[in-house]
Amino acid sequence: MPDNTGRDARMKKEQITISEDDKKRIVDVVTQLMKDANLNSEQANAIGFVMPGTDGEPEKFVLLSDLERSLEDMALVHEIAINEKFQLKPPNPDMPVYAVQQTVKDAYWDLLREELSQSPPVYRMVIQLLLDIKQTFITLLRGNNDGALSAIMVVLDESSVRKLTDEHGAAVLEHNAQFIMKIMAMACCPARDAEVAALKRETEPIKQLRGIMEVLDRMKLDMANFMLARTRAQFVQYSVEYERKKFAELQAVCGNNFPATMDWLKRNKPSTTVDTEEAAAAGGSGTQDARTFRLRDVLLPDYYIDAYQELLQPDSTNHQFPELLKLDQERMVQLREEALQLSTCATVMQLTCAAIPTLANHTQRRSDLAAKLTILSADYPGKVVLKELLESLWVQVLAGISDAGGDVAEGTKLALKTQILSIDTNMTVYDVVWRKLMLYMKACVMAESEQSASYPVIFRDYCEATIELVRQFKRIVTHNLEVYGTFYMKSMQDC
């Protein structure tokens, strides 16, 4: 029997390769992105994507210039589609490529300094640098500030720059640097304001010019990520189509032998089923009380959402992880940990506020306590067991009670301590909190808009984190079902 659980079985690169048409479509999107953001091939060697580890492999940095080759790895296309925060980034300082880039840059600036130190000074590199800056501004300001762009075209006109250099020599640096920094202050996003202000305070010409180029590179990166956000919908659509095609080719090689996936679906299929009109029309079956929801061209009964929620349960590691979700395994592990952290903290807050009304009604102290509980639970359940966590949370709650003031009876404190230290999956309050989270998740996946799902008040102290958790869960579920939903439905017909 072939091994369908490993990375090689999923990808089969030697037998399943991306077609030239598929590759061209996605490369065309990135090429347009680079063009719109004024990124040349040299800059494509300086930025890229951080790819999280999957299936036991470490995190890796994929250069934008290597994107075409990287499309052989379905994980890259999937990452862009699933990760809403996916962005282009420069390499981290601890990456080998960073050291190479810094060496090249240092050599460039040393050469420029050497040119200016000659007698008489040589301005060849300075002139070219100013002309490159003009091209950058053309992209950054195009359609946003025609007045500033017109000024740039005049001041940084090649003939004007060369004339100023011939007549005033070194003044070309100071004159144009001040003008460039003025335009940068107008064009940059708020996050770059402090950097531009620091440039204005720099007195050493070469350091200032190098700083200008570095900040402009970051402004280009800001523009590239803006363009990436605008075209992200194309990546998402491409990813679904591409992953469907790769799955069909994988089936041709390996058949339909995905035992862990089938066991996972069977565990979550209601035992008593009857065909519903809608599900039958989609080629599947429904339950007596199951609702259906549509994702693009797939209509599914809602118990499929329950299957994904099973992967968030504390005891989910008792089962083998579904083969067809391997690309999202690390994400699901992270979501499970976040769900456990949120539910534990929300339960502690629920118990504490019920026992100590003075704290519950003090908005600032309540908020401070909730935030501190979040910090303390950051290593749970990966590095800290529940018992140790609860002891730490109780110490923080006790400190919060003292800060809130008021005379709290020792008996009340002792009772609250007992409750907090007794939190587990069998505790009624914790069970209610967990079920509220699962219901909210399910409602958000099925809802056409996030606003139509009723937010659970029990998580009022963790609103932002809860909403982000649910959004990530929905992205994973909907994307996976859009790719494999039809296969799931057909497979379950025979079960």
C-alpha positions in Angstrom: 0.0 0.0 0.0 1.5 3.4 -0.9 2.3 5.9 1.8 -0.1 8.8 1.3 0.7 10.6 4.5 4.1 12.0 3.9 5.2 15.1 2.1 6.6 13.2 -0.9 3.3 11.3 -1.3 1.4 14.6 -1.3 3.6 16.4 -3.7 5.1 13.7 -6.0 7.1 16.4 -7.7 8.8 14.0 -10.0 5.4 12.9 -11.3 3.2 16.0 -10.7 4.6 19.2 -12.0 3.0 22.6 -12.4 2.1 23.3 -16.0 3.5 26.2 -17.9 0.1 27.8 -18.2 -0.4 27.5 -14.4 3.0 28.9 -13.7 2.5 31.8 -16.2 -0.7 32.9 -14.5 0.8 33.3 -11.1 4.1 34.6 -12.3 2.2 37.2 -14.3 0.5 38.5 -11.2 3.8 38.8 -9.4 5.5 40.4 -12.4 2.8 43.0 -12.4 3.2 43.4 -8.7 6.9 44.1 -9.1 6.2 46.5 -12.0 3.6 48.5 -10.1 5.9 48.7 -7.0 8.9 49.6 -9.1 10.8 46.5 -8.0 13.6 45.5 -10.3 15.4 42.1 -10.5 18.1 43.3 -8.1 15.5 44.3 -5.5 13.7 41.0 -6.0 16.8 39.4 -4.6 16.5 41.5 -1.5 12.9 40.7 -0.4 10.7 37.7 -0.2 8.3 35.6 1.8 8.7 34.0 5.2 7.3 30.5 4.8 6.3 28.8 8.1 7.4 25.3 8.8 5.2 22.4 7.6 5.2 18.7 8.1 8.3 18.9 10.4 10.3 21.1 8.0 11.8 24.4 9.3 10.7 27.9 8.5 12.3 29.2 5.3 12.7 32.5 3.5 11.8 32.5 -0.2 13.2 35.3 -2.3 10.8 37.0 -4.7 13.3 36.2 -7.5 12.9 32.5 -6.7 9.1 32.6 -6.8 8.8 30.8 -10.2 10.9 27.9 -9.0 9.1 27.9 -5.7 5.7 27.4 -7.4 6.6 23.8 -7.6 5.9 23.8 -3.9 2.1 24.0 -3.4 2.8 25.2 0.2 3.8 28.7 -1.1 0.6 29.3 -3.1 -1.4 27.9 -0.2 0.4 30.2 2.3 -0.5 33.3 0.3 -4.1 32.3 0.2 -4.5 31.3 3.8 -2.4 33.9 5.6 -4.2 37.2 5.4 -1.1 38.9 7.0 1.2 37.5 4.3 3.7 40.1 3.3 6.9 40.8 1.4 9.8 41.2 3.9 13.5 41.8 3.8 15.5 38.8 5.1 16.3 38.7 8.8 19.8 39.7 9.9 20.6 36.0 10.9 20.0 34.8 7.3 23.0 34.1 5.1 21.4 36.2 2.3 21.3 39.2 4.6 25.1 39.1 5.1 25.7 38.9 1.4 23.5 41.8 0.7 25.1 44.0 3.4 28.5 43.2 2.0 27.5 44.3 -1.5 25.9 47.5 -0.1 28.9 48.3 1.9 31.1 47.9 -1.1 28.8 50.2 -3.1 28.9 53.0 -0.6 32.7 52.6 -0.1 33.1 53.1 -3.9 30.8 56.1 -3.9 32.8 57.6 -1.0 36.0 56.9 -2.9 34.7 58.7 -6.0 33.9 61.8 -4.0 37.3 61.7 -2.3 39.1 62.0 -5.6 40.7 65.3 -6.7 38.7 66.6 -8.4 35.6 64.6 -7.1 33.8 62.3 -9.4 30.0 62.5 -9.4 29.1 59.7 -11.7 27.6 57.4 -9.1 25.8 60.4 -7.3 24.2 61.4 -10.6 23.0 57.9 -11.3 21.7 57.6 -7.7 19.6 60.7 -8.0 18.2 59.5 -11.3 17.2 56.2 -9.6 15.6 58.1 -6.8 13.5 60.0 -9.4 12.2 56.7 -10.9 11.3 55.5 -7.4 9.3 58.7 -6.7 7.5 58.3 -10.1 6.1 55.0 -8.8 5.4 56.1 -5.2 3.6 59.3 -6.2 1.9 58.2 -9.5 -1.8 59.1 -9.3 -1.4 60.4 -5.7 0.4 63.7 -5.8 0.8 65.1 -9.3 2.1 68.4 -8.0 5.0 66.8 -6.1 5.7 64.5 -9.0 6.0 67.5 -11.4 8.5 69.1 -9.0 10.5 66.0 -8.9 10.6 65.7 -12.7 12.0 69.2 -12.9 14.5 69.2 -10.0 15.8 65.6 -10.7 15.8 66.0 -14.5 19.1 64.5 -15.7 20.2 67.6 -17.5 19.4 69.8 -14.5 21.3 67.4 -12.2 24.4 67.3 -14.4 24.3 71.1 -14.8 24.2 71.7 -11.1 27.0 69.2 -10.6 29.2 70.9 -13.2 28.5 74.4 -11.7 28.5 73.7 -8.0 30.1 70.3 -7.4 29.3 69.0 -3.9 26.3 71.3 -3.6 24.4 68.8 -5.7 24.3 66.5 -2.8 23.0 68.9 -0.2 20.6 70.7 -2.5 18.9 67.5 -3.8 19.1 65.6 -0.5 17.0 68.3 1.2 14.5 68.3 -1.6 14.3 64.5 -1.6 13.7 64.3 2.1 10.9 66.9 1.9 9.2 64.8 -0.8 9.7 61.7 1.3 8.0 63.3 4.3 5.0 64.0 2.1 4.9 60.5 0.4 5.7 58.1 3.2 3.2 56.3 5.4 3.0 57.3 9.0 5.3 54.4 10.0 8.2 56.1 8.2 7.8 59.6 9.6 10.3 59.0 12.4 12.8 57.6 9.9 12.6 60.6 7.6 12.9 62.9 10.6 16.1 61.1 11.6 17.5 61.5 8.1 17.1 65.3 8.3 19.2 65.3 11.5 22.1 63.4 9.9 25.0 65.7 9.1 27.4 63.3 7.3 26.5 63.4 3.6 27.2 59.8 2.7 25.4 58.4 5.7 22.5 60.7 4.9 22.4 59.6 1.3 22.6 55.9 2.3 19.9 56.4 4.8 17.7 58.0 2.1 18.1 55.0 -0.1 17.4 52.5 2.7 14.2 54.4 3.7 13.1 54.6 0.0 13.7 50.8 -0.2 11.3 50.3 2.7 8.8 52.7 1.1 9.0 50.5 -2.0 8.3 47.5 0.2 5.3 49.3 1.7 4.0 49.9 -1.8 4.7 46.3 -2.9 2.7 45.0 0.1 -0.1 47.5 -0.7 -0.2 46.1 -4.2 0.0 42.5 -2.9 -3.1 43.2 -0.7 -4.9 44.5 -3.7 -4.2 41.4 -5.8 -4.5 38.9 -3.0 -8.0 37.8 -4.2 -6.3 36.6 -7.4 -3.9 34.5 -5.4 -6.8 33.0 -3.4 -8.7 32.1 -6.5 -5.7 30.7 -8.1 -4.8 28.6 -5.1 -8.2 26.9 -5.0 -8.0 26.0 -8.6 -4.4 25.0 -8.5 -4.8 22.8 -5.4 -7.9 21.1 -6.9 -5.9 20.3 -10.0 -2.9 19.0 -8.0 -5.3 16.9 -5.9 -6.8 15.3 -9.0 -3.3 14.5 -10.2 -2.4 13.1 -6.8 -5.5 10.8 -7.0 -4.4 9.6 -10.4 -1.1 8.5 -8.8 -2.2 7.4 -5.3 -5.9 6.7 -5.7 -8.3 7.6 -2.9 -6.4 6.0 -0.1 -6.5 8.7 2.6 -7.4 6.6 5.7 -6.8 9.3 8.4 -9.0 11.8 6.4 -11.8 9.3 6.0 -11.7 8.3 9.7 -11.8 12.0 10.6 -14.9 12.6 8.4 -16.7 9.5 9.6 -16.2 10.4 13.3 -18.0 13.6 12.7 -20.8 12.4 10.4 -24.1 12.0 12.3 -25.1 8.4 12.8 -28.7 8.9 11.5 -29.0 10.6 8.2 -31.6 11.2 5.6 -31.1 12.7 2.2 -32.0 16.4 2.0 -33.1 17.9 -1.2 -30.2 20.5 -1.3 -27.5 18.1 -0.3 -28.7 15.5 -2.8 -28.5 18.1 -5.5 -24.9 18.6 -4.5 -24.2 14.9 -4.7 -24.0 14.4 -0.9 -26.1 13.6 2.1 -27.4 15.7 5.0 -28.7 15.1 8.5 -32.2 15.3 9.9 -31.5 18.6 11.6 -28.3 19.7 9.7 -28.2 22.9 7.9 -26.2 23.4 4.7 -23.9 26.2 3.7 -22.4 27.1 0.3 -18.8 27.8 -0.6 -18.5 28.9 -4.2 -19.6 25.8 -6.1 -19.8 23.4 -3.1 -22.9 22.9 -0.9 -22.1 21.2 2.4 -23.9 20.1 5.5 -22.8 22.0 8.6 -21.4 18.9 10.4 -18.2 19.3 8.2 -17.4 22.3 10.4 -17.7 20.1 13.4 -14.9 17.9 11.9 -12.6 20.9 11.8 -13.5 21.9 15.3 -12.6 18.4 16.5 -9.0 19.3 15.5 -9.1 22.1 18.2 -10.2 19.8 21.0 -7.6 19.1 23.8 -7.7 15.4 23.0 -7.4 15.8 19.2 -3.9 14.4 19.3 -5.4 10.9 20.1 -6.2 10.7 16.4 -4.0 10.7 13.3 -4.1 14.1 11.6 -6.0 14.1 8.2 -3.6 13.7 5.3 -5.4 16.3 3.2 -4.9 19.0 5.9 -1.2 18.5 6.3 -0.4 22.0 4.9 -2.5 23.5 7.7 -1.4 21.2 10.5 0.9 23.7 12.2 -1.8 26.4 11.9 -4.4 24.1 13.5 -2.0 23.3 16.3 -1.5 27.0 16.9 -5.3 27.7 16.7 -5.9 24.9 19.2 -3.4 26.4 21.7 -4.9 29.9 21.2 -8.4 28.5 21.8 -7.4 26.7 25.0 -5.6 29.9 26.2 -8.6 32.1 25.5 -11.1 29.7 27.0 -9.0 29.2 30.2 -8.5 33.0 30.6 -12.2 33.7 29.9 -13.2 31.1 32.5 -11.0 32.7 35.1 -12.4 36.1 34.3 -15.9 34.8 34.5 -15.4 33.2 37.9 -13.5 36.2 39.2 -16.0 38.8 38.1 -18.9 36.8 39.5 -17.2 36.6 42.9 -15.7 40.1 43.0 -18.3 42.7 41.7 -16.0 45.6 42.5 -13.4 44.3 40.1 -16.0 43.3 37.5 -17.4 46.9 37.4 -13.9 48.6 37.3 -13.3 48.8 33.6 -9.5 49.6 33.7 -8.6 47.1 36.4 -10.6 44.4 34.8 -8.9 45.1 31.4 -5.5 45.1 33.1 -6.2 41.7 34.8 -7.4 40.2 31.5 -4.3 41.3 29.7 -2.0 39.9 32.4 -3.8 36.6 32.3 -3.1 36.5 28.5 0.6 37.1 29.0 0.8 34.4 31.7 -0.9 31.8 29.5 1.3 32.4 26.4 3.2 29.1 27.0 0.2 27.0 27.6 -0.3 24.2 26.6 3.0 23.8 24.8 5.4 24.4 27.6 3.2 24.7 30.7 0.7 22.1 32.0 -2.7 23.3 33.1 -2.1 22.9 36.8 1.0 25.1 36.8 -0.8 27.7 34.7 -3.8 27.9 37.0 -1.6 28.4 40.0 0.1 31.4 38.2 -3.3 32.8 37.1 -4.6 32.6 40.7 -1.6 34.6 42.0 -2.4 37.2 39.4 -6.1 37.3 40.2 -5.3 37.7 43.9 -3.1 40.7 43.0 -5.9 42.1 40.9 -8.3 41.7 43.8 -6.0 43.7 46.0 -5.5 46.4 43.4 -9.3 46.8 43.0 -9.7 47.7 46.6 -12.7 46.9 48.8 -13.0 44.4 51.6 -13.1 40.9 50.2 -13.7 38.2 52.7 -11.1 35.5 53.1 -13.8 32.9 52.6 -14.6 34.5 49.2 -11.0 34.4 48.2 -10.6 30.8 49.3 -13.7 29.7 47.3 -12.5 31.6 44.2 -9.0 30.0 44.5 -10.6 26.6 44.7 -12.7 27.2 41.6 -9.8 28.5 39.6 -7.5 25.7 40.5 -10.3 23.2 39.6 -10.7 24.4 36.0 -10.6 21.6 33.5 -12.6 20.3 30.6 -15.1 18.7 33.0 -15.9 21.9 34.8 -19.3 23.3 34.0 -18.3 26.9 33.7 -15.3 26.0 31.4 -17.6 23.7 29.4 -20.0 26.6 28.8 -17.2 28.9 27.8 -15.7 26.4 25.3 -19.1 25.6 23.8 -19.8 29.3 23.3 -16.5 29.6 21.4 -17.3 26.6 19.2 -20.8 27.9 18.4 -19.4 31.3 17.5 -16.8 29.8 15.2 -19.4 27.7 13.5 -21.8 30.6 13.1 -19.0 32.7 11.5 -18.1 30.0 9.0 -21.7 29.7 7.9 -22.5 33.4 8.0 -22.3 35.5 4.9 -20.9 38.3 7.0 -19.1 38.4 10.3 -21.6 40.9 11.7 -24.5 38.5 11.4 -22.9 36.0 13.9 -23.7 36.8 17.5 -20.6 37.5 19.5 -20.4 35.5 22.8 -20.5 38.0 25.7 -18.6 35.6 27.8 -15.5 36.5 25.8 -16.0 40.3 26.3 -12.6 40.6 27.9 -10.9 39.1 24.8 -12.8 40.5 21.9 -10.0 41.3 19.6 -8.1 38.0 20.1 -11.3 35.9 19.8 -12.4 37.6 16.6 -8.9 37.1 15.0 -8.9 33.4 16.1 -12.3 32.8 14.5 -11.2 34.6 11.3 -8.2 32.4 11.0 -10.3 29.3 11.6 -12.8 30.3 8.9 -10.1 31.0 6.4 -8.6 27.5 6.8 -12.0 25.7 6.8 -13.5 27.5 3.8 -10.3 27.2 1.7 -9.9 23.5 2.5 -13.6 22.8 1.8 -13.5 24.7 -1.5 -10.6 22.5 -2.6 -11.7 19.1 -1.2 -15.4 19.6 -0.4 -16.7 17.7 -3.5 -14.4 14.8 -2.8 -15.5 14.7 0.9 -19.2 14.6 -0.1 -18.7 11.8 -2.6 -16.6 9.8 -0.2 -19.2 10.1 2.6 -22.0 8.8 0.3 -20.7 5.3 0.6 -20.3 5.5 4.4 
